[in-house]
Amino acid sequence: MAYMEINFLAEIIAFERWLETNYLPISSQLLWYKMMNLFNRSGWSEWVIVDNLRLMATMSMGREATLIKARDELIKAGRIIYQKGRKGSPNKYKMVYFTFKNVVQSEVYPVVQSEVKEVVKSEVQSADIYKQKQKQNEKKDTKVSKEKRFTPPSVEAVAEYCQKRGNNVDPQRFVDFYQAKGWMVGNNRMTDWQAAVRTWEQRDKTKDFARPGTIGGKELSRNQFHNFSQRDTDYDAIVLERARKQFGGGEPDGGEKGDAG
């Protein structure tokens, strides 16, 4: 049995273009498509043997006369070749292709070939765009889902959690600190604020980070210029010492030096 190399898509495009200038009943058009499918499944053999009942089933036809009429129209249009089977044997069919050694090839094939290339190119581009958009949507969905997993706690919620654990973490300071950072821990968005509270609690066992104005439980003094806690530096003493050096060791009186006379 001979086999041919047939471009299914090119044949369909050529058939639709042929229908623009040639009349063919709908039932005959459907039969052409069903026959093409049979030849495709056969590996594009030169002939396909199929009985009427099978063709009627593929086309959902209840009357054999309807099938025969559709087949006769295809034969008349020159789109198929038909050989009646011997008694008790199915019939044989051969497709008259547009793009494989036939009269219509010289008129249709160049146009069909160009259209097939454009269709394939368009389909490939569409597939690439779809994949790119799909990846972008997946990244967006992942980002949104991560953000939805975390809801910033209120000061009351932190206070209630700290009360249950019996720690000294300052809820207001905790919320203000991470709120200012956009609820980020390093480069990652926080996913469990209770775990962050426990981290503070562990740090507070060695140094009192929870209470403002303390380091390691030691109260810090406040200087005269800023109302902020300082560490072990006495800024008042530093200012006084600099003033004494500037004015020759005496107590500064706040006036400016002027020319005598």
C-alpha positions as CSV (number, residue, x, y, z in Angstrom):
1,M,0.0,0.0,0.0
2,A,1.4,3.4,-1.0
3,Y,1.6,6.3,1.5
4,M,1.9,10.0,0.8
5,E,3.1,13.0,2.7
6,I,0.1,15.3,3.1
7,N,-0.1,18.6,5.0
8,F,-3.4,18.3,6.8
9,L,-3.6,22.0,7.6
10,A,-2.7,23.0,4.1
11,E,-5.4,20.8,2.7
12,I,-8.1,22.3,5.0
13,I,-7.1,25.9,4.0
14,A,-7.1,24.9,0.3
15,F,-10.5,23.3,0.7
16,E,-12.0,26.3,2.3
17,R,-10.6,28.6,-0.4
18,W,-12.0,26.2,-3.0
19,L,-15.4,26.5,-1.5
20,E,-15.4,30.2,-2.0
21,T,-15.8,29.6,-5.8
22,N,-17.4,26.2,-5.8
23,Y,-20.7,25.0,-4.5
24,L,-20.9,21.9,-2.2
25,P,-23.8,20.9,0.1
26,I,-23.1,21.0,3.8
27,S,-23.5,17.2,4.1
28,S,-20.8,16.7,1.4
29,Q,-18.5,19.2,3.1
30,L,-18.9,17.3,6.4
31,L,-18.1,14.0,4.6
32,W,-14.9,15.5,3.1
33,Y,-13.7,16.4,6.6
34,K,-14.6,13.0,7.9
35,M,-12.8,11.3,5.0
36,M,-9.7,13.5,5.6
37,N,-9.8,12.3,9.2
38,L,-9.9,8.7,8.2
39,F,-7.0,9.1,5.8
40,N,-5.0,11.0,8.4
41,R,-5.5,8.1,10.9
42,S,-4.4,5.6,8.2
43,G,-1.1,7.4,7.8
44,W,-2.2,9.0,4.5
45,S,-2.5,5.7,2.6
46,E,-3.5,6.0,-1.0
47,W,-6.8,4.2,-0.5
48,V,-9.0,3.7,2.5
49,I,-11.6,0.9,2.8
50,V,-14.7,1.8,4.8
51,D,-18.3,0.6,4.8
52,N,-21.3,2.9,4.6
53,L,-22.5,2.1,8.2
54,R,-19.2,3.4,9.6
55,L,-19.4,6.6,7.6
56,M,-23.0,7.1,8.6
57,A,-22.1,6.7,12.3
58,T,-19.2,9.3,12.0
59,M,-21.7,11.8,10.4
60,S,-24.6,10.9,12.7
61,M,-26.8,10.0,9.7
62,G,-29.7,7.7,10.0
63,R,-30.4,7.1,6.3
64,E,-27.9,5.5,3.9
65,A,-29.5,7.4,1.0
66,T,-28.4,10.7,2.6
67,L,-24.8,9.4,2.8
68,I,-24.9,8.2,-0.8
69,K,-26.2,11.6,-2.0
70,A,-23.4,13.5,-0.1
71,R,-20.8,11.1,-1.5
72,D,-22.1,11.5,-5.1
73,E,-21.7,15.3,-4.8
74,L,-18.1,14.9,-3.6
75,I,-17.4,12.6,-6.6
76,K,-19.1,15.0,-9.0
77,A,-17.0,17.9,-7.6
78,G,-13.8,15.8,-8.2
79,R,-12.8,15.7,-4.5
80,I,-12.8,11.9,-4.0
81,I,-12.5,8.8,-6.1
82,Y,-14.9,5.9,-5.3
83,Q,-14.7,2.2,-6.0
84,K,-17.6,0.1,-5.1
85,G,-16.7,-3.0,-3.1
86,R,-17.5,-6.5,-4.2
87,K,-20.6,-8.2,-2.8
88,G,-20.2,-8.2,1.0
89,S,-17.1,-6.1,1.0
90,P,-16.8,-2.3,2.0
91,N,-16.1,0.4,-0.6
92,K,-12.8,2.0,-1.4
93,Y,-12.1,5.7,-1.4
94,K,-9.2,7.9,-2.6
95,M,-8.8,11.6,-1.8
96,V,-8.1,14.1,-4.6
97,Y,-5.7,16.4,-2.7
98,F,-5.2,20.1,-3.4
99,T,-1.5,20.1,-2.5
100,F,-0.3,16.8,-3.9
101,K,0.1,16.3,-7.6
102,N,-3.2,17.4,-9.0
103,V,-4.6,19.9,-11.4
104,V,-5.5,22.5,-8.8
105,Q,-2.0,22.4,-7.2
106,S,-0.4,25.0,-9.5
107,E,-3.2,27.5,-8.7
108,V,-3.8,26.9,-5.0
109,Y,-0.6,25.5,-3.4
110,P,1.6,28.7,-3.5
111,V,-1.2,30.7,-1.8
112,V,-1.9,27.8,0.7
113,Q,1.8,27.4,1.5
114,S,2.1,31.1,2.3
115,E,-1.1,31.0,4.4
116,V,0.1,27.9,6.3
117,K,3.4,29.6,7.1
118,E,1.6,32.7,8.4
119,V,-0.8,30.5,10.5
120,V,2.0,28.5,12.0
121,K,4.0,31.7,12.7
122,S,1.0,33.3,14.3
123,E,0.2,30.2,16.4
124,V,3.9,30.0,17.7
125,Q,3.9,33.7,18.6
126,S,0.6,33.4,20.4
127,A,1.9,30.4,22.3
128,D,5.0,32.3,23.4
129,I,2.9,35.3,24.5
130,Y,0.6,33.0,26.4
131,K,3.4,31.3,28.2
132,Q,5.0,34.7,29.1
133,K,1.7,36.1,30.4
134,Q,1.1,32.8,32.3
135,K,4.5,33.1,34.0
136,Q,3.9,36.7,34.9
137,N,0.5,35.8,36.3
138,E,2.0,33.0,38.3
139,K,4.6,35.3,39.8
140,K,1.9,37.9,40.6
141,D,-0.4,35.3,42.1
142,T,2.5,34.0,44.2
143,K,3.3,37.5,45.5
144,V,-0.4,38.2,46.3
145,S,-0.8,34.9,48.0
146,K,2.2,35.5,50.2
147,E,0.9,39.0,51.1
148,K,-2.5,37.6,51.9
149,R,-1.0,35.0,54.3
150,F,0.1,37.8,56.7
151,T,-2.2,40.3,58.4
152,P,-0.3,43.0,60.5
153,P,-1.4,42.7,64.1
154,S,-2.8,45.5,66.2
155,V,-1.2,46.7,69.4
156,E,-4.0,45.0,71.4
157,A,-3.4,41.7,69.7
158,V,0.4,41.8,70.5
159,A,-0.4,42.9,74.1
160,E,-2.8,40.0,74.5
161,Y,-0.2,37.5,73.2
162,C,2.5,39.0,75.4
163,Q,0.3,38.8,78.4
164,K,-0.4,35.1,77.8
165,R,3.3,34.4,77.5
166,G,4.2,36.6,80.5
167,N,7.0,38.5,78.8
168,N,8.1,42.1,79.0
169,V,8.0,43.0,75.3
170,D,6.5,46.4,74.7
171,P,3.6,45.9,72.3
172,Q,3.5,49.5,71.0
173,R,7.2,49.6,70.4
174,F,7.0,46.2,68.6
175,V,4.2,47.3,66.3
176,D,5.9,50.7,65.6
177,F,9.2,49.1,64.8
178,Y,7.9,46.6,62.2
179,Q,5.3,49.0,60.8
180,A,8.1,51.4,60.0
181,K,9.9,48.6,58.2
182,G,6.8,47.6,56.2
183,W,6.5,44.4,58.3
184,M,9.8,43.1,56.6
185,V,12.3,40.9,58.3
186,G,15.5,41.4,56.4
187,N,14.6,41.1,52.7
188,N,11.5,39.0,53.3
189,R,8.0,40.0,54.3
190,M,7.0,38.8,57.8
191,T,4.7,35.8,57.8
192,D,4.4,35.1,61.5
193,W,4.3,38.1,63.9
194,Q,4.1,35.8,66.9
195,A,7.4,34.3,66.0
196,A,8.8,37.8,65.8
197,V,7.5,38.5,69.3
198,R,9.2,35.3,70.6
199,T,12.5,36.5,68.9
200,W,12.3,39.7,70.8
201,E,11.5,37.8,74.0
202,Q,14.7,35.7,73.6
203,R,16.8,38.8,73.0
204,D,15.3,40.4,76.1
205,K,16.7,37.5,78.3
206,T,20.2,38.9,77.8
207,K,19.4,42.6,77.1
208,D,16.3,44.6,78.0
209,F,15.2,45.7,74.5
210,A,11.6,45.8,75.5
211,R,11.7,48.8,77.9
212,P,12.7,52.2,76.3
213,G,15.6,53.9,78.1
214,T,17.3,50.7,79.2
215,I,20.2,48.5,78.0
216,G,20.6,45.2,79.8
217,G,18.2,46.4,82.5
218,K,20.3,49.5,83.2
219,E,18.5,52.9,83.2
220,L,20.0,55.5,80.9
221,S,20.1,59.2,81.6
222,R,18.7,61.8,79.2
223,N,20.9,64.8,78.0
224,Q,19.8,68.4,77.8
225,F,19.6,68.6,74.1
226,H,17.6,65.5,73.2
227,N,14.8,63.7,74.9
228,F,16.3,60.4,73.8
229,S,17.9,57.6,75.8
230,Q,21.7,57.6,75.6
231,R,24.1,54.9,76.5
232,D,27.1,55.4,78.8
233,T,28.1,58.9,77.6
234,D,27.6,62.0,79.8
235,Y,27.0,64.8,77.2
236,D,26.5,67.5,79.9
237,A,30.1,66.9,81.1
238,I,31.5,67.0,77.6
239,V,29.8,70.3,76.9
240,L,31.0,71.8,80.1
241,E,34.6,70.7,79.6
242,R,34.7,72.2,76.0
243,A,33.3,75.5,77.3
244,R,36.0,75.7,80.0
245,K,38.8,75.1,77.5
246,Q,37.4,77.8,75.1
247,F,37.2,80.5,77.8
248,G,40.6,79.7,79.4
249,G,39.4,77.6,82.2
250,G,36.9,79.9,83.7
251,E,33.1,79.5,83.9
252,P,31.5,80.6,80.6
253,D,29.3,83.7,80.9
254,G,27.6,83.4,77.5
255,G,29.0,86.8,76.2
256,E,31.2,87.4,73.1
257,K,34.8,88.6,73.1
258,G,35.3,92.2,72.0
259,D,38.2,94.6,71.3
260,A,39.4,96.4,74.5
261,G,39.0,100.1,74.1
